[in-house]
Amino acid sequence: MNDVLLKVKDLKQHFRVKGKSLSSAYVKAVDGVSFHVSKGETFGLVGESGCGKSTIGRTIMRLYEPTSGIIEYDGADITKADMKPYRKRMQIVFQDPYSSLNPRMTVGDIVGEPLDVNKMCKTSAERKEIIIDRLNLVGLNTEHMNRYPHEFSGGQRQRVSIARALAVNPEFIICDEPVSALDVSIQAQIINKFIELQENLGLSYLFIAHDLAVVRYISNYVGVMYLGKMMEMGVPDDLFKNPVHPYTKALFSAAPDTEPNTNKSETRIILEGDVPSPIDTPSGCYFRTRCRYAKPECSESAPEMREVETGHYAACHLI
């Protein structure tokens, strides 16, 4: 087993609801999530929109201060630590390349800004050399340095975002749905670029996405979230071929079938009802209100994550 680089223990991120007179009114965006990311590997995080995936990534980077729980990076507790020493080691690539790049800055200045903030260059020549190197790493070249974001396509802008993240030689990158805003053909190029960079630079990723095929392709380990909770975790092949949690089964059954000879309608699981409000979550198991197998015990206590097979974990009373 590879060494653990990032460890998250019982992480919670609750946001106070504005306009509510009661101080107890909170949105439970993330509610007790635990997982770890090994060095040189990719942990994929999937789930439907609003389940808390992106909030986890931003909380790990301390863009949001965690409500409770522990975040450990390379053995050190960074939950309340000064993040400045870790900014060079941890970076994030945001979902939308159209809004995450400053339209008033050239590409050279966008990629060079992390170098300036961390005072990593002694001369302008050294700065320029690093910027060109990072642009080359992501498939861009010197002539792109003096252009502005609006002059690029979506795929090129996301390459600029990746180059910016790579500028300070990080060990760990949070990829927050980095290909969801791109065309399918461009998605494949960016995903393959992430894999190539990981192989060449030894990077570790937390890869957040809702595209199951992409997550299965790039990840070494996958976690499935629902309403701020982790439902199931496992190695991609085991998890996708043999999901055990009722929510995971329903989620995977909704994915387009790549096997033309399979009748998808026979295996499609239709969930009834809507996702409960994260302000007023159900008692016990959060998924019980939509689960066809729910029993009285599911409303009485929250299931704990337990190992059902080697390396395969699920949080369900029925397993």
C-alpha positions as CSV (number, residue, x, y, z in Angstrom):
1,M,0.0,0.0,0.0
2,N,1.3,3.4,-0.9
3,D,2.0,6.0,1.7
4,V,-1.0,8.2,2.6
5,L,-0.6,11.8,1.5
6,L,-4.1,13.3,2.5
7,K,-6.3,11.9,5.2
8,V,-9.8,13.3,6.0
9,K,-11.5,12.3,9.2
10,D,-15.2,12.9,10.0
11,L,-15.1,16.2,8.0
12,K,-18.2,18.4,8.4
13,Q,-19.0,21.7,6.6
14,H,-22.2,23.3,7.7
15,F,-23.3,26.7,6.4
16,R,-25.6,29.0,8.4
17,V,-28.8,29.8,6.5
18,K,-29.3,33.5,6.0
19,G,-32.5,35.1,7.1
20,K,-33.3,32.4,9.6
21,S,-33.9,33.5,13.1
22,L,-32.9,30.2,14.7
23,S,-29.2,29.8,15.1
24,S,-29.6,26.1,14.5
25,A,-30.6,26.5,10.8
26,Y,-27.7,25.1,8.8
27,V,-27.1,23.6,5.4
28,K,-25.2,20.3,6.0
29,A,-23.2,20.4,2.8
30,V,-20.7,17.9,4.1
31,D,-21.7,15.8,7.2
32,G,-19.0,13.5,8.5
33,V,-16.9,12.3,5.6
34,S,-13.7,10.2,5.9
35,F,-11.3,9.0,3.2
36,H,-7.6,9.2,2.3
37,V,-5.6,9.8,-0.9
38,S,-2.3,7.8,-1.4
39,K,0.8,9.3,-2.9
40,G,0.9,9.1,-6.6
41,E,-2.7,8.0,-6.9
42,T,-6.1,9.4,-7.8
43,F,-9.1,9.3,-5.5
44,G,-12.3,9.8,-7.5
45,L,-15.3,11.5,-5.8
46,V,-18.7,11.0,-7.5
47,G,-22.3,11.8,-6.7
48,E,-25.2,13.8,-8.1
49,S,-25.2,17.6,-8.1
50,G,-25.4,19.2,-4.6
51,C,-24.1,16.2,-2.7
52,G,-21.1,18.1,-1.4
53,K,-18.3,17.0,-3.7
54,S,-16.9,20.5,-4.5
55,T,-17.4,21.7,-1.0
56,I,-15.1,18.9,0.2
57,G,-12.4,20.0,-2.2
58,R,-12.7,23.7,-1.2
59,T,-12.7,22.8,2.5
60,I,-9.6,20.7,2.1
61,M,-7.9,23.7,0.5
62,R,-9.2,25.8,3.4
63,L,-11.1,28.1,1.0
64,Y,-13.9,27.2,3.5
65,E,-13.0,26.8,7.1
66,P,-14.2,23.3,8.2
67,T,-17.0,23.2,10.8
68,S,-15.4,20.1,12.4
69,G,-13.3,17.1,11.6
70,I,-9.6,16.7,10.9
71,I,-7.6,17.3,7.7
72,E,-4.1,15.7,7.7
73,Y,-1.6,16.4,4.9
74,D,1.6,14.3,4.8
75,G,1.1,13.4,8.5
76,A,0.5,16.9,9.7
77,D,-2.8,18.3,11.0
78,I,-3.7,21.3,8.8
79,T,-7.3,21.7,10.0
80,K,-6.4,25.0,11.7
81,A,-2.8,25.4,10.7
82,D,-1.3,28.3,8.7
83,M,-1.8,27.3,5.1
84,K,0.9,29.4,3.6
85,P,3.6,26.6,3.8
86,Y,1.1,24.2,2.1
87,R,0.0,26.5,-0.7
88,K,3.0,25.4,-2.8
89,R,2.3,21.7,-2.1
90,M,-1.5,21.7,-2.7
91,Q,-3.3,23.3,-5.7
92,I,-6.8,23.2,-7.2
93,V,-8.1,23.3,-10.8
94,F,-11.6,24.8,-10.8
95,Q,-14.6,23.6,-12.8
96,D,-15.3,26.5,-15.1
97,P,-12.3,27.7,-17.1
98,Y,-14.4,30.7,-18.3
99,S,-14.7,32.2,-14.8
100,S,-11.6,31.0,-13.0
101,L,-9.2,33.0,-15.1
102,N,-8.8,36.7,-14.7
103,P,-9.9,38.3,-18.1
104,R,-7.6,41.3,-17.5
105,M,-4.4,39.3,-17.2
106,T,-2.4,37.7,-19.9
107,V,-1.8,33.9,-19.8
108,G,1.8,34.6,-18.8
109,D,0.8,36.6,-15.8
110,I,-1.9,34.1,-14.8
111,V,0.6,31.3,-14.7
112,G,3.2,33.5,-13.1
113,E,1.0,34.8,-10.3
114,P,1.6,31.8,-8.0
115,L,5.3,32.3,-8.5
116,D,5.0,35.9,-7.5
117,V,2.9,35.2,-4.5
118,N,5.3,32.6,-3.2
119,K,8.4,34.6,-4.2
120,M,9.9,31.6,-6.1
121,C,11.8,33.5,-8.7
122,K,14.9,35.8,-8.3
123,T,14.9,37.2,-11.8
124,S,12.3,37.9,-14.5
125,A,14.3,35.5,-16.8
126,E,13.8,32.7,-14.3
127,R,10.1,33.5,-14.0
128,K,9.6,33.5,-17.8
129,E,11.5,30.2,-18.1
130,I,9.2,28.5,-15.6
131,I,6.1,29.9,-17.2
132,I,7.1,28.6,-20.6
133,D,8.0,25.2,-19.1
134,R,4.6,24.9,-17.5
135,L,2.8,25.9,-20.7
136,N,4.8,23.3,-22.6
137,L,3.8,20.7,-20.1
138,V,0.1,21.2,-20.9
139,G,0.5,21.4,-24.7
140,L,0.7,25.2,-25.1
141,N,3.8,27.3,-26.2
142,T,5.6,30.6,-25.9
143,E,3.3,32.5,-28.3
144,H,0.4,32.0,-25.9
145,M,2.0,33.9,-23.1
146,N,0.9,37.4,-24.2
147,R,-2.7,36.4,-25.1
148,Y,-5.8,36.9,-22.9
149,P,-8.2,34.2,-21.8
150,H,-11.0,35.3,-24.2
151,E,-8.7,34.5,-27.1
152,F,-8.7,30.7,-26.2
153,S,-11.1,27.9,-26.5
154,G,-12.5,26.1,-23.5
155,G,-10.0,23.3,-23.7
156,Q,-7.1,25.7,-24.0
157,R,-8.4,27.7,-21.0
158,Q,-8.5,24.6,-18.9
159,R,-4.9,23.9,-19.9
160,V,-4.0,27.3,-18.7
161,S,-5.7,26.5,-15.4
162,I,-3.7,23.3,-15.1
163,A,-0.4,25.2,-16.0
164,R,-1.2,27.7,-13.2
165,A,-1.7,24.8,-10.7
166,L,1.6,23.3,-11.8
167,A,3.5,26.5,-11.6
168,V,4.7,25.9,-8.0
169,N,5.5,22.2,-8.4
170,P,2.7,20.8,-6.2
171,E,2.4,17.3,-5.0
172,F,-1.3,17.2,-4.7
173,I,-4.0,18.7,-7.0
174,I,-7.8,18.9,-6.4
175,C,-9.5,18.6,-9.8
176,D,-13.0,20.0,-9.3
177,E,-15.0,18.8,-12.2
178,P,-12.2,20.0,-14.6
179,V,-13.8,18.6,-17.8
180,S,-17.5,19.1,-17.2
181,A,-17.6,22.4,-19.1
182,L,-15.7,21.0,-22.1
183,D,-16.7,19.2,-25.3
184,V,-16.3,15.4,-25.2
185,S,-13.3,15.3,-27.6
186,I,-11.6,18.0,-25.5
187,Q,-12.4,16.1,-22.3
188,A,-10.5,13.1,-23.5
189,Q,-7.4,15.3,-24.2
190,I,-7.5,16.9,-20.8
191,I,-8.0,13.6,-18.9
192,N,-5.1,12.0,-20.8
193,K,-3.0,15.1,-19.9
194,F,-3.8,14.7,-16.2
195,I,-2.7,11.0,-16.4
196,E,0.5,11.9,-18.3
197,L,1.4,14.6,-15.7
198,Q,0.7,12.2,-12.9
199,E,3.0,9.6,-14.4
200,N,5.8,12.1,-15.2
201,L,5.6,14.2,-12.0
202,G,4.3,11.7,-9.4
203,L,1.2,13.9,-8.7
204,S,-1.7,12.8,-6.4
205,Y,-5.2,13.9,-7.3
206,L,-8.6,14.3,-5.7
207,F,-10.7,14.0,-8.8
208,I,-14.3,15.4,-8.4
209,A,-16.8,14.6,-11.1
210,H,-20.3,13.4,-11.9
211,D,-19.2,11.6,-15.1
212,L,-18.9,7.9,-14.0
213,A,-17.0,6.8,-17.1
214,V,-14.3,9.5,-16.5
215,V,-13.9,8.7,-12.9
216,R,-13.6,5.0,-13.6
217,Y,-11.0,5.6,-16.2
218,I,-8.7,7.9,-14.1
219,S,-9.2,6.8,-10.5
220,N,-7.3,4.3,-8.4
221,Y,-10.0,4.4,-5.7
222,V,-13.6,5.8,-5.8
223,G,-16.0,7.3,-3.2
224,V,-19.7,7.7,-3.8
225,M,-21.5,10.6,-2.0
226,Y,-25.1,11.4,-1.3
227,L,-26.5,14.4,0.6
228,G,-23.1,15.2,2.3
229,K,-22.4,11.6,3.3
230,M,-20.1,8.9,1.9
231,M,-22.2,5.9,0.9
232,E,-19.6,3.5,-0.6
233,M,-15.9,3.3,-1.4
234,G,-13.8,0.9,-3.4
235,V,-11.5,0.1,-6.2
236,P,-13.1,1.1,-9.5
237,D,-13.5,-2.4,-11.0
238,D,-15.0,-3.8,-7.8
239,L,-17.2,-0.8,-7.2
240,F,-18.6,-0.5,-10.7
241,K,-19.0,-4.3,-11.3
242,N,-20.4,-5.1,-7.9
243,P,-21.9,-2.1,-6.1
244,V,-23.6,-3.1,-2.8
245,H,-25.2,0.1,-1.5
246,P,-28.8,0.8,-2.9
247,Y,-27.9,4.3,-3.9
248,T,-24.7,3.3,-5.7
249,K,-26.7,0.7,-7.6
250,A,-29.3,3.3,-8.6
251,L,-26.6,5.8,-9.6
252,F,-24.7,3.4,-11.7
253,S,-27.8,2.1,-13.4
254,A,-28.6,5.6,-14.6
255,A,-25.3,5.8,-16.5
256,P,-25.5,5.3,-20.3
257,D,-24.8,1.7,-21.3
258,T,-21.7,1.2,-23.4
259,E,-22.6,-2.4,-24.2
260,P,-25.0,-2.4,-27.3
261,N,-26.3,-5.9,-26.6
262,T,-27.5,-5.1,-23.1
263,N,-31.1,-4.1,-22.5
264,K,-30.6,-1.2,-20.1
265,S,-34.3,-0.9,-19.3
266,E,-34.1,-4.2,-17.4
267,T,-31.5,-3.0,-15.0
268,R,-32.5,0.6,-14.6
269,I,-33.4,1.5,-11.0
270,I,-35.8,4.4,-10.7
271,L,-35.6,6.3,-7.4
272,E,-38.8,7.8,-6.2
273,G,-39.2,11.2,-4.5
274,D,-36.7,14.0,-4.3
275,V,-33.4,14.5,-2.5
276,P,-34.2,15.7,1.0
277,S,-33.2,19.2,2.0
278,P,-29.7,19.5,3.5
279,I,-31.2,21.9,6.0
280,D,-33.7,19.3,7.4
281,T,-32.0,15.9,6.8
282,P,-33.8,12.6,7.6
283,S,-33.0,10.8,10.8
284,G,-30.8,7.7,10.6
285,C,-29.7,6.9,7.1
286,Y,-30.0,10.0,4.8
287,F,-30.9,7.8,1.8
288,R,-33.8,5.9,3.6
289,T,-36.6,8.2,2.3
290,R,-35.8,7.0,-1.3
291,C,-34.7,3.5,-0.6
292,R,-37.0,0.7,-1.6
293,Y,-35.4,-1.6,1.0
294,A,-35.6,0.7,4.0
295,K,-36.5,-0.9,7.4
296,P,-37.4,0.7,10.7
297,E,-33.8,0.5,11.9
298,C,-32.7,2.7,9.0
299,S,-34.6,5.6,10.6
300,E,-33.3,4.9,14.1
301,S,-29.5,5.2,13.6
302,A,-27.0,6.3,10.9
303,P,-25.2,3.3,9.4
304,E,-21.4,3.2,9.9
305,M,-18.9,2.6,7.0
306,R,-17.7,-1.0,7.2
307,E,-15.7,-3.3,5.0
308,V,-17.8,-5.7,3.0
309,E,-14.9,-7.1,1.0
310,T,-11.2,-6.4,1.0
311,G,-10.8,-2.7,0.2
312,H,-14.6,-2.3,-0.4
313,Y,-16.6,-0.2,2.1
314,A,-20.3,0.7,2.4
315,A,-22.5,2.5,4.9
316,C,-25.8,0.5,5.0
317,H,-27.7,-1.4,7.7
318,L,-28.8,-4.0,5.1
319,I,-25.4,-5.2,4.1
